[in-house]
Amino acid sequence: MTDEIDVTDCTRCPALCDSRSRIVNGVGPTDASLLFVGEAPGRQEDETGEPFVGRSGDVLDEALRDRGLARRDVRITNCVRCRPPDNRDPRAEELANCRPYLDHEIDAIDPEVIVALGKVPSEHLLGRSVAVTAEAGSLHDVSIAGTPRRTLVCVHPAATLYDPGQRETFTAALDAAVEFVDGGDQ
Ligand code: URA
């Protein structure tokens, strides 16, 4: 592992090497207070090389705007950096293979709060099963690569597209993250 946050080449996951067009690294300032962690790139992210640029990204951007934030104010990344075939969930070994890159990025950014977007990132970071809707907005001290990190469970933005009832749960969790950062309540 180099000091670089961006991964320029990786062949750890044979299936993902076949399915990806490119590696999708995190974007945003390297001193961001808020770090959003999604699951994996989808089709548009794979095409553009940027996380959360599809419909989920629109939901996230709008929610940030509503809170006086722009996309360029926050850091956005994923648990795995390559698009899985047919957008299936990343497999346990793929999450494990990509984990050192995520840990390195978290270490370099040193965010005040990590927002886990959806079930896969929440379970990956908390290391246990998570009932996302029930636990959305909850903050946890999680040891990541030996450092305690404040991690907030949040509904995935895509869930609000399939189930508009999830919208309030999503925005309330974002409010909790922003309040935590603004309040500096550490
Ligand atoms: N969903 C994710 O979890 N990550 C992306 O980058 C896009 C959609």
Residues whose N, C-alpha, C, O or C-beta is under 5 A from the ligand:
A	BS01	URA	G38 E39 A40 P41 G42 E45 P51 F52 S56 N78
